[in-house]
Amino acid sequence: MKVMKVFPGIILSVVIAFLACFIESLLPIHLIGSAVIAMFVGMLINHYIKNTEFFASGLKFTSKKILKFAIVLLGLSLNITTILNVGKMSLIVMVFTLLTCFGGGYFIGRALGLNWKLSNLISAGTGICGGSAIAAIAPTIDADDNDIAYAMSATFLFDMAMIVLFPIMGRALGMTDQAFGIWAGTAVNDTSSVVATGYAFSEGAGDFATMVKLTRTLAIIPTVITFAFVQLRLKRKEAIANSKDGVELKANFSIKKIFPWFILGFLTMSVVASIVPIPASVVSTTKSLSKFLMVCALAAIGLNTSFSSMKKAGIRPMIHGFIISALVVIVALLVEIGMGIV
């Protein structure tokens, strides 16, 4: 019965993915990738679908599970030595971008009059990995549903723009695949958007961007633990203020739930590819399948996105997200230039 529930959403995502690949093949110049096309087609269809519940389970499965499976498959075509080198190279850039997000986000949030939970959710979504970071941190700080929706919308709107603009800016700056991959992997938010942006520039840049993004995703764990302690401290202060001394309050978080386990699958496949001689045809087929599944995931994300709900997000969170995202883009680029990567 559960299989039948996810079936309609999966099939719709696959159909849109095939359509997006076909449209991409018709374009004379590779200006926009099939993943971007699939996302926009999905959003357009969402506007006209009345009964979204019929597809909901399948779309969620495709945008979450299938995307992670696609990234695990991608590991088979990537060498573990390369992953470690890229992770080491991108670490310095990530430190600066995270400091920009949470440091700058604090002051910008206060200036715009946003509550600390919403401000930090936007900063986490921008600095770490979009919706995944927001979803992981939200229950830890007892964020309201409205705050979660605002933060998701703010980061997603920026991602949509960057998928199109980043490759154009990268080519204008004459960036190499490696430089662009590190830039996109550290400055674009959600995993799917990083993947789409990287491969829209080139296949090599897509590989680099994906590896950097997976390294960056690990920042979820220390960030969630930090916010758990912040929330615990605030609750204790509140308890003291309300004369409820002696009440032991615990933050509601679980490392097991928030840990991005698919990263272990990705690394395992990469280790296998590094020590086992795999035929080039098998690697090529696996990589093509991985990229197509990513297009399916982007189609599902587009189908889950409503223009009307995004309008309700308001302007101040959007301004916050835009300023932080713009700062991260600039800081990441400046750090790369300083390191001599660009």
C-alpha positions as CSV (number, residue, x, y, z in Angstrom):
1,M,0.0,0.0,0.0
2,K,2.9,2.3,0.8
3,V,4.5,1.6,-2.6
4,M,1.2,2.7,-4.3
5,K,1.2,6.0,-2.3
6,V,4.7,7.0,-3.5
7,F,4.2,5.7,-7.1
8,P,2.3,8.7,-8.6
9,G,4.8,11.3,-7.3
10,I,7.8,9.3,-8.5
11,I,6.3,8.7,-11.9
12,L,5.5,12.4,-12.3
13,S,9.0,13.4,-11.3
14,V,10.6,11.0,-13.8
15,V,8.3,12.2,-16.6
16,I,9.4,15.8,-16.0
17,A,13.0,14.7,-15.8
18,F,12.8,13.1,-19.2
19,L,11.1,16.2,-20.5
20,A,13.8,18.4,-19.0
21,C,16.6,16.3,-20.6
22,F,14.9,16.5,-23.9
23,I,14.5,20.3,-23.7
24,E,18.2,20.6,-22.8
25,S,19.2,18.5,-25.8
26,L,17.3,21.0,-28.0
27,L,19.3,24.0,-26.7
28,P,22.0,25.1,-29.1
29,I,24.3,26.3,-26.2
30,H,24.5,24.7,-22.7
31,L,23.3,27.8,-20.8
32,I,20.8,26.0,-18.5
33,G,21.0,22.4,-17.3
34,S,18.3,19.8,-17.2
35,A,18.1,20.0,-13.4
36,V,17.2,23.7,-13.6
37,I,14.7,23.1,-16.3
38,A,13.1,20.3,-14.3
39,M,12.7,22.5,-11.2
40,F,11.0,25.3,-13.1
41,V,8.7,22.9,-15.0
42,G,7.8,21.4,-11.7
43,M,7.0,24.8,-10.2
44,L,4.8,25.7,-13.2
45,I,2.9,22.4,-12.9
46,N,2.5,22.9,-9.2
47,H,0.5,26.1,-9.9
48,Y,-2.1,24.1,-11.8
49,I,-2.3,20.9,-9.7
50,K,-5.3,21.0,-7.4
51,N,-4.9,17.7,-5.6
52,T,-1.3,17.8,-4.4
53,E,-1.9,15.2,-1.7
54,F,-2.1,12.5,-4.4
55,F,1.5,13.1,-5.3
56,A,2.8,14.3,-1.9
57,S,4.3,11.0,-0.6
58,G,6.1,10.3,-3.9
59,L,7.5,13.8,-4.3
60,K,8.9,13.8,-0.7
61,F,10.4,10.3,-1.4
62,T,12.0,11.6,-4.7
63,S,13.3,14.9,-3.3
64,K,14.8,13.3,-0.2
65,K,15.6,9.6,-0.6
66,I,16.3,9.4,-4.3
67,L,18.5,12.5,-4.1
68,K,20.6,10.9,-1.4
69,F,20.8,7.6,-3.3
70,A,21.9,9.6,-6.4
71,I,24.7,11.1,-4.4
72,V,25.8,7.7,-3.0
73,L,25.9,6.4,-6.6
74,L,28.0,9.4,-7.6
75,G,30.7,8.3,-5.2
76,L,31.5,5.3,-7.4
77,S,32.9,7.7,-10.0
78,L,35.0,9.8,-7.6
79,N,38.3,8.9,-6.1
80,I,38.6,9.1,-2.3
81,T,42.0,10.9,-2.5
82,T,40.4,13.6,-4.5
83,I,37.6,14.0,-2.0
84,L,40.1,14.4,0.9
85,N,42.1,16.9,-1.1
86,V,39.0,19.0,-2.0
87,G,37.7,18.8,1.5
88,K,41.0,20.1,2.9
89,M,41.2,22.9,0.3
90,S,37.6,24.0,0.9
91,L,37.9,23.9,4.8
92,I,39.4,27.4,5.0
93,V,36.7,28.9,2.7
94,M,34.0,27.2,4.8
95,V,35.3,28.6,8.1
96,F,35.0,32.1,6.7
97,T,31.6,31.6,5.2
98,L,30.2,30.1,8.4
99,L,31.6,33.1,10.4
100,T,30.0,35.4,7.9
101,C,26.6,33.7,8.1
102,F,26.3,33.5,11.9
103,G,28.3,36.6,12.8
104,G,26.8,38.9,10.1
105,G,23.4,37.2,10.4
106,Y,23.2,38.2,14.1
107,F,23.6,41.9,13.4
108,I,21.5,41.9,10.3
109,G,18.7,40.0,12.0
110,R,18.6,42.5,14.9
111,A,18.7,45.5,12.5
112,L,15.7,44.0,10.6
113,G,13.8,43.2,13.8
114,L,13.7,39.5,13.3
115,N,13.5,37.1,16.2
116,W,16.7,35.2,17.0
117,K,15.3,31.8,15.9
118,L,14.2,33.0,12.5
119,S,17.5,34.9,12.0
120,N,19.6,31.9,12.9
121,L,17.5,29.5,10.8
122,I,18.2,31.6,7.7
123,S,21.9,31.8,8.6
124,A,22.1,28.1,9.1
125,G,20.3,27.4,5.8
126,T,22.7,29.8,4.0
127,G,25.9,28.7,5.7
128,I,25.4,24.9,5.9
129,C,23.0,23.2,3.6
130,G,19.7,24.9,3.1
131,G,16.5,23.0,4.1
132,S,18.4,20.1,5.7
133,A,20.1,22.4,8.2
134,I,16.9,24.3,8.9
135,A,15.0,21.1,9.4
136,A,17.7,19.8,11.8
137,I,18.0,23.0,13.9
138,A,14.3,23.9,14.0
139,P,13.2,21.3,16.6
140,T,16.3,21.9,18.6
141,I,15.3,25.6,19.3
142,D,11.6,25.0,19.2
143,A,11.1,27.2,16.1
144,D,7.6,28.1,15.0
145,D,6.3,26.7,11.8
146,N,6.1,30.2,10.3
147,D,9.8,30.8,11.1
148,I,10.7,27.5,9.4
149,A,8.6,28.4,6.3
150,Y,10.1,31.9,6.1
151,A,13.7,30.5,6.4
152,M,13.0,27.8,3.8
153,S,11.6,30.4,1.4
154,A,14.4,32.8,1.9
155,T,17.2,30.3,1.2
156,F,15.3,28.6,-1.7
157,L,14.6,31.9,-3.5
158,F,18.4,32.7,-3.5
159,D,19.2,29.2,-4.6
160,M,16.9,29.5,-7.6
161,A,18.6,32.7,-8.7
162,M,22.1,31.2,-8.1
163,I,21.5,28.1,-10.2
164,V,21.1,30.4,-13.2
165,L,23.5,33.2,-12.3
166,F,26.5,31.3,-10.8
167,P,27.5,29.5,-14.1
168,I,27.3,32.9,-15.9
169,M,29.4,34.7,-13.3
170,G,31.9,31.8,-13.2
171,R,32.4,31.9,-17.0
172,A,32.7,35.7,-16.9
173,L,35.4,35.4,-14.2
174,G,37.2,32.7,-16.2
175,M,37.1,30.3,-13.3
176,T,38.5,26.7,-13.6
177,D,36.3,23.7,-12.8
178,Q,38.0,23.3,-9.4
179,A,37.7,27.0,-8.4
180,F,34.0,27.1,-9.5
181,G,33.2,23.9,-7.8
182,I,34.6,25.1,-4.4
183,W,32.9,28.5,-4.9
184,A,29.5,26.9,-5.6
185,G,30.0,24.2,-3.0
186,T,30.5,26.8,-0.3
187,A,28.2,29.6,-1.4
188,V,25.1,27.9,-2.7
189,N,22.8,26.5,-0.1
190,D,20.8,23.3,-0.6
191,T,22.5,20.1,-1.8
192,S,20.3,19.8,-4.9
193,S,21.0,23.4,-5.8
194,V,24.7,22.9,-5.4
195,V,24.6,19.9,-7.7
196,A,22.5,21.7,-10.3
197,T,24.8,24.8,-10.2
198,G,28.0,22.8,-10.4
199,Y,26.9,20.6,-13.3
200,A,25.4,23.6,-15.1
201,F,29.0,24.9,-15.3
202,S,30.7,21.7,-16.3
203,E,31.0,18.0,-15.3
204,G,34.3,18.6,-13.4
205,A,32.9,21.5,-11.5
206,G,29.8,19.5,-10.6
207,D,32.1,16.8,-9.1
208,F,34.0,19.3,-7.1
209,A,30.9,21.2,-5.9
210,T,29.3,17.9,-4.8
211,M,32.4,16.9,-2.8
212,V,32.7,20.3,-1.2
213,K,29.0,20.4,-0.3
214,L,29.1,17.0,1.3
215,T,32.1,18.1,3.5
216,R,30.2,21.3,4.4
217,T,27.1,19.3,5.4
218,L,29.0,17.8,8.3
219,A,28.8,21.3,9.9
220,I,25.2,20.4,10.8
221,I,26.4,18.3,13.8
222,P,28.4,20.9,15.8
223,T,25.9,23.6,14.8
224,V,22.9,21.7,16.1
225,I,24.8,20.7,19.3
226,T,25.7,24.4,19.9
227,F,22.1,25.5,19.4
228,A,20.9,22.7,21.7
229,F,23.0,24.2,24.5
230,V,21.9,27.7,23.7
231,Q,18.3,26.6,23.9
232,L,18.9,24.7,27.1
233,R,20.5,27.8,28.7
234,L,17.5,30.0,27.6
235,K,15.0,27.5,29.0
236,R,16.9,27.4,32.3
237,K,16.9,31.2,32.4
238,E,13.2,31.2,31.7
239,A,12.6,28.7,34.5
240,I,14.5,30.8,37.0
241,A,12.5,33.9,36.0
242,N,9.3,32.0,36.5
243,S,10.4,30.7,39.9
244,K,10.7,27.1,38.7
245,D,14.1,26.3,40.2
246,G,15.2,22.7,40.2
247,V,13.4,21.7,37.0
248,E,15.7,19.9,34.7
249,L,15.2,20.8,31.1
250,K,16.7,18.9,28.2
251,A,17.1,20.0,24.6
252,N,15.2,17.9,22.2
253,F,17.8,16.7,19.6
254,S,19.3,13.4,18.5
255,I,22.6,13.0,16.7
256,K,21.3,9.8,15.2
257,K,18.4,11.7,13.5
258,I,20.4,14.6,12.2
259,F,23.5,12.8,11.0
260,P,23.7,12.8,7.2
261,W,24.2,9.0,6.8
262,F,24.2,9.2,3.0
263,I,27.6,10.8,3.3
264,L,29.0,7.5,4.6
265,G,27.5,5.7,1.6
266,F,29.1,8.2,-0.7
267,L,32.5,7.8,0.9
268,T,32.2,4.0,0.9
269,M,31.5,4.0,-2.8
270,S,34.5,6.3,-3.3
271,V,36.7,4.0,-1.3
272,V,35.5,1.0,-3.4
273,A,36.3,3.0,-6.6
274,S,39.7,3.8,-5.3
275,I,40.8,0.3,-4.5
276,V,38.8,-1.9,-7.0
277,P,39.4,-1.6,-10.7
278,I,36.0,-0.8,-12.1
279,P,35.4,-0.8,-15.9
280,A,35.1,2.7,-17.4
281,S,31.7,1.8,-19.0
282,V,30.3,0.8,-15.6
283,V,31.5,4.1,-14.0
284,S,30.1,6.1,-16.9
285,T,26.7,4.4,-16.7
286,T,26.5,4.8,-12.9
287,K,27.4,8.5,-13.2
288,S,24.7,9.1,-15.9
289,L,22.1,7.3,-13.7
290,S,23.1,9.4,-10.7
291,K,22.8,12.7,-12.7
292,F,19.4,11.6,-14.0
293,L,18.1,10.8,-10.5
294,M,19.3,14.2,-9.4
295,V,17.2,15.8,-12.2
296,C,14.2,13.7,-10.9
297,A,14.8,15.1,-7.4
298,L,14.9,18.7,-8.7
299,A,11.6,18.1,-10.5
300,A,10.1,16.9,-7.2
301,I,11.4,20.0,-5.4
302,G,9.8,22.2,-8.0
303,L,6.5,20.3,-7.8
304,N,6.6,20.9,-4.0
305,T,7.1,24.6,-4.4
306,S,4.1,26.9,-4.6
307,F,4.4,30.5,-5.9
308,S,1.5,31.6,-3.7
309,S,3.1,30.2,-0.5
310,M,6.4,31.9,-1.3
311,K,4.6,35.2,-1.6
312,K,3.4,34.9,2.0
313,A,6.9,34.7,3.3
314,G,7.2,38.5,3.6
315,I,9.9,40.9,2.8
316,R,12.2,41.2,5.8
317,P,13.3,37.5,6.0
318,M,13.9,37.7,2.2
319,I,16.1,40.8,2.7
320,H,18.0,39.0,5.5
321,G,18.5,35.9,3.3
322,F,19.6,38.0,0.3
323,I,22.2,40.1,2.3
324,I,23.7,37.0,4.0
325,S,23.8,35.0,0.8
326,A,25.4,37.9,-1.1
327,L,28.0,38.3,1.6
328,V,28.8,34.6,1.5
329,V,29.2,34.7,-2.3
330,I,31.6,37.6,-2.0
331,V,33.5,36.3,1.0
332,A,33.9,32.8,-0.5
333,L,35.3,34.4,-3.8
334,L,37.7,36.7,-1.9
335,V,39.0,33.8,0.2
336,E,39.6,31.7,-3.0
337,I,41.4,34.6,-4.6
338,G,43.5,35.1,-1.4
339,M,44.4,31.4,-1.5
340,G,45.3,31.6,-5.2
341,I,42.6,29.1,-6.2
342,V,40.9,31.4,-8.7
